[in-house]
Amino acid sequence: MVKELVKNTQSKIRKLGFYVPITFNFLITIITLVAAFYYLNYLETTPDSSYKSLSIVLIKVIVVFLFVFVSFAFFSVLIPYLIFIFSKQSRSISIHSNSDSGQLNSVTCLNLLANPLLVPFLGSIKIRLCYDSIHFTEKATIQSSISNSFNVNLQSLFTVHLADIREYNIQYSLIYFEDFFNYFSFSTKQASRQYMVSEFDSSPKNDLIVSPATNVSSDVRIDELKKVEGELINYKNYENSDDVRRIVWKIYAKNKELVVRIPEILDPYASHLDVYVSTFTKFELPNSKIIDGLFMNNFKNKVFNVFESLQKTKLQVNMHFDQVEQGGHFDTKSDQIKYAIVKSNWQNSVSIQEFVKPKSASILVLHSFSNPRDIEDLIDSSGNQCSFIFIKHSAALNYRIVKDWLLWAFVQSSKDDLHYSKTTFKATPLYRQIVANEIKLESVLKNAKKTIII
């Protein structure tokens, strides 16, 4: 309770600090001026010396020079700031994420459109975002792309470090007008009801080799013929019209029967893959950094990697999610799927049986929280035509216990308690239940057409 109170107090003080119009440089300058003033009084009360007159002149010159500097800095920021404040109706800020990804960092492009807008002389305009009500980004300088006297389009690229793969709501932005000497920093709040989405991990991934379900027919014919796997293992008796090169001579040597292999089929209608992504959990999951953070981020990254790998097959990939989210406009289908992955969360309302269509399912993406009975039923109802991609949550916890304990205790900051959370989670009954469920799932999946564990 006390720790939370201290944390909230620190957060409020930090927020108030964002609106302080003076900087540390200004305080140093004021302290220097006050010290110079008292030193001048001291010199005037001391007996005459050979350096007294020269010292007084030099100090006065410095004081005047600093006063002019401070006054210039103050008015160079105040005037553009007041112009911006009194032009509320013409201000707007648009925020969108670039496609640069890696290590869960979102590179965000900011556009500040305002008319009129005056940039401080030799100064800068900076911006800070407030997201999820309690988090703030660092200040970022926004550069002018089109600059007229009172008509400026400003934009900036900067990295926002986001902990989890999800949607972050941006409540407002803080616009800072700062002078060249960094003496003053006048800020104002700008409403910005938008969102930003963290990017996926762009780590190397293996290509997936899968085929459409053989009982699926499509009205869309594709230019490049696709191989339907499984035909080479079938044989038939030799007929006069068959190619003698397909005779299986080993069978003839053993049984004295002429048998030929059935050639694999080039299917012009095997044009799409129906991929079902299930977030259903059979467990009652508590809120924790491991379940909602580590496991969920790992799951989303793996699902996105699966989608990217399947895109290389040149088949039409139809991704189905058990959580329907109403999103905005998307430029590409890839952006729409990314958004659906980002919005996914663990749920226990839509089971795999209710969600998956067995006759059309090519691939089911499941995880350690899935129900083995649902998988068993799906294998039977699909005629064993569905492939499975199994995402093991326990793999995200793999680490050296002694090494990580030592790192957490002696090297890493106390704020970074991920290693501690991993260790404590492995000691809970839920972890043992998850591992037992993974063993059951692997046993059931041995009967499937194809299973990939990632």
N, C-alpha and C positions, 0 to 999 in steps of 0.2 A: 504493500500500500504506500509506504513512504517512498520507495524507489519509483513508483509510478507518478507520485506527486512531484518528485524532483524532476523527473523526465518531462512532465507537462509544463512545469515552471520554466525549465531550460528552453523548451520549444517556444513558449510565449515570448520570452526575452529575445530569442533569436529572431522571431517574426518582427518584433518592435525595432530591432536593430536594422532591418531592411529599409526602414523609413527614415533613419537618421541622415540628415542632409550633409553632414561634414564627415571627413575621412581622417585617417590617422596622420596623413601628410599635413593636413590643415592644423591639427593639434600640435604637431612638432613645430610648425611655423609660428603659431601663436606663442608657444612656450619660448621660442627663440626671441620673439619680439618683446615679451615681458622681461626676459632676462637682460636684453639689451637696454630696456628702459631703466631698470634698477641699476644697471652698471653705469649708465649716464649720470644718474643722481649721485651715485657713489663718487664718480670722477669730479662732479661739480663741488662736492663738499671736501675734497682732498686738497692739500696744498698744491700750488702750481708746480708743474714739472715740464721737462722738455718734450714729453710725448703727450701731454694732456690735451692740448688743442688739436693735434693731429688725430688722436684717438676719438675725440668727440665728433669731429667732422666725418671720419670714416664710419662711425656707428650710425650717425644720422643719415648718411647716404644709404647705408644698408637698410635701415628702417624704412626710409621712403621707398626704396626699391622694392622691398618685400610688400609694403602696403599697396603699391601700384600693381604688383603681380597678383595679390589676393583679390583686389578690386576687379581687375580684368577677368580673372577666373570666375568670380562670382557672377558678374553681369553676362559673361559669355554663355553661362549655363542658365541663368534665370530667365533671360528673354526667350530662348527656344522652349524652355519648360512651360512658361506661361502661355505661349502660342499653342502648344500642344494641349494644355489643360482646357483652353477656351474653344477648342475645335473638336468637341466630343462627337458630334454627329458624323464627322467624316473619317473617323478612325476605324480601322479593322485590322485584324491579325489572322492570318491563315497558317496552319501548321500541318505538315505532312511528313511522313517518314520516307527516307531514301531507301534504296535496295541494297545498301551496304550492310552486311551482317557479319556476325562472329562474336562469340563469347558473350552473348546476351546483351550486347550494347546496341542501342538504337541511335543511328545517326539521323538527326532530325533537321529538316530544312524549314526555316522560319521566314515568313514574308510579312513585313509590317507595311501596310498601305495607309497613308494618311495624307490629307491635303487640307490646309497647308501644314508643312512640317519643315522645321529648320534645324539642321544639325549644328551643335555648338562649334564655334570657330576653333579649329585645331583640336576639338574634343571628339567625343564619341557618344553613341547611344548603345546601351547594353540592355539585355533582357534576361529575366529569370522566370522560370515556369513553376507554378504550384500545381501539383497533381496529387490525386487521392486525398485532398484536404490537408494532409500533414507533411507531405514531402516537397522539397524544393530542389531545383537544379542549381548548379553554379552559374555565375554571371557569364554571359556570352556576348561578345561584341558583334553587332550586326553592321554589315558594310553596305554602302550605298551603291546600287547598280545603275540607277538613273537619277542624276542630281541636278535639279534646277533650284532657283532661289527658294521657292516655297512649294515645291512639288517633288517629293522624294519617294522612291521605292527601295526599301531596305530588305536585305535578306542575309541569312547566315546559316552556316552548317556547323553543328557542334554535336558532341557525343553525350548522350544521357545514359548513365549506368543504371540499368533496370534489373532488379533481382530476379524476377520471375517472368515466364512467358505468358503474358496475359494483356488485356486491354487496360490502359491507364487513363483515367479521366482527368483532363486538364481544367481546373476550375477558373484560374485567372493567370495573367502574366503581370510581372512588375517591369515597367519601363524605366530605365535609369538614364538621366542626362548627366554626363561627366565632362569636366574640363580637361585640358591638356596636362595640367600639373597634378591632376587627381586630388584637388582640394575639396571639391564639392560633388555631391552625388544626389541630385533631386530625383525622387522616384514617384511614380503614380501607378495605380492599379488599373489594369485593362481586362475586362471580362473576356473570357475565351472558352466557351463551352464546346470543347473539341476533345479528341482523344489521340493517343499515340499507342502504337503496338510494338512490343519488343520483337526483335528478330530472332530467328532460329540459329542454332549452332551449325556453322558451315563446315563441320569436320568431314574428312573423307569417308565415303560410303561405298559398299559393294553393290554392284548391279544385281537386281533380282530377276531370276529366270522363271517366269510363270506363263500360263496360257489361259485363255478364256475357258469358261465352263463349256464342255463339249455339247451340252444339251441346250445351249443358248443360240438362238437365231436372231440375226439382225437384218433390218431393212437397208442398212447402209453398207454398200460394197466399197472396199478399199482398193487402192491401186496396187499396193504391195501385198502379195500373198503371205499369209502367216501359217507356220507349221503348227499342227495340233499334235501334241506329244502323246505317246502311248501306243501308236499304231505299229511300230516296228516289232513289238513283242508278239504280234498275232501272226499265225501261219494258216495256210490252206493247202489243199492237195494241188499238185501240178496239173495245169491244163495246157493244151497245145498253144494257146495264145499268150502264155506267160513267158517272161524273159528268163532264159536259162541261167542268167547270171544271178538270179535271186533264189536258186535252188540251195537248200540247206544241206550240204554234203555230209555233215556230221550225222544228221538224222538218217540219211540214206545209208551211211556205213553201218549204223546201228540197227535200223529196222527194215532196211531195204524198201523204204517208201520215199517217193519223190514229193518233197514238200517245199513250198516257196514262202518267202516272207511277203506279207502284205506291205506295200510301200506306204510311207507316211504321206498324209494328205496335205496338200496346200489349199487351205480353206479361204476362199475370198470373202467370207462373211464373218470370220472371227475378228471382228473389228473393235471390240471394246472389252474392258475389264470392269466388273462391278465390285468395288472394294468397300467393305463394310467396316467401320471403325466403332468398336463398342467401348463405352466408358462405364458399363454396368459393373457394380461391385456387390458381392454377396456378403461383405462384411459391414458392420456398423463402424464407420471410420471416424475417429476423433479429429479435431482440428490440430494439426501439428506442422512444424516446419519440414519434417521429412515427407509426410503424406501429401500435403498440399503444395509443398515447394519442390523438394528433390525428386520425388516419384512423378509428380505431375509434369514437371519440366522435362524429365527424361522421356516420359511417354510422348509428349508433344513433339520433342525433337525427333524421336524415332519414327513417329507417324509422318512427319514432314519428310524425313529421309526416304521413307518408303514411297511416298508420292513422287519425289524427285527421281528415284530409281525407275519407277514404273513409267514415267514420262519418256524415258529413253527407249522404251519398247516400240514406240510409234503407234501403239494402240490408243484408242480413246479411253481414258481413265475416268470412270464415274465414281466419285467418292461419296459415300453415304454416312451420315453421322446421326447418332441417336438423340442429339440435342439440336433442335431446329432454332437457329438464331436469326432474327430479322436484322440484316445488316443494311448498309447503305449501298451506294452505287460502286461497282467494281469495274475497273478497266479490263481486266482479264479474268479468265476462269481460275487461273493460278492464285490471284489475289483473293478471290472468293473462298477458295479452299484454305488458304493460309488463315483467313479470318475465322473460318469455322473451327480450325484446329486451335487457334488462340483462345476462342470462347469456350472450349470444352472443359468440363469439370467432372469429377466423380459423381455418379448418380445411381440410385437403386430403384428407379421407377420403371424404366424400360429395359426388360431383359433381352438377352440375345434371341430367344425364341420369338418374342414379339417383334423384334427389330429386323432380323435377317430374313430375306426371301431365299429359301434353299435352292430353288430351281435356277436362279439367276446369279447366285453368289459365286464369284471367282475366288475372292480372297476375303478372309475375316481377320482383322487385327484384334487380338485379345491381349490380356495382361494377367498379372498375378492375382488380381482380385476377381477374375471371371469364375463363373460356376462350371465345374467339370461336367455336370449333368447336361447343361445346355450345349456344350461342345459335343458330347456323345450323341445327343438327339440330332444335332445339325449334320454330323457325319452320316448318320443313317438316312435322314430325310433328303439329303442332297445327292444320294447315290454315290457318296465318296468322291464327288467332283470338285469340292471346295478345298482350296489350299489355306493354310493357316500361318500367320505371322505372330509369334508369341513374344511379347515384351516382358522380360523378367525384371521385376522391381528389385529383387535382392542383388542383382548385378550392379545396381547403382550404389550399393553399400560396400562393395568390395574395397578393402584397404587393409593396411597392416595396423593392427590394433595398437601395439606397443609404440610404433613410430608415430602414429597420429595422436596418441595420448601425450607423448613428449612434446610434439609440435604445439598442441593446444595449450599445454601447461607452461611451456617456457619460451616459445618463439612467437606464436600468433597473438594478436590482440584479443582481449577478453570479449570484444564485441563479435568476433568471428567465431561462433560456437558451433559451426556445422559439424566439425569432427566430434565434439562432445555430444551433439544431438544424435549422430550416427551410432555412437557407442551405447548411449542410453536406450535408443530404440531397439537395438539388437538384444537388449536384456528384457524386453517386454513380452508378454504372452502373445500379443498381436503379431509380432515378428515370427514367432514359431508357427503360428497358424498360417501365415502367408507362405512360409517355406514348405509346410506340409501340403498346402493347396497347389503350389508349383509342382511338387512331385506328382500329385494326382493328375494335374493337367498334362504333364509330359507323358505320363502313362497312357492317358486317353488319346493323345495326339499321335501315338505310335501307329494307330489304326487309320490315320488320315492319309489322303493322297500325297500331300507334301506339307512339311512343317519346317518353318525357318524360325530359329530362336535368336533373338537379338537383345 
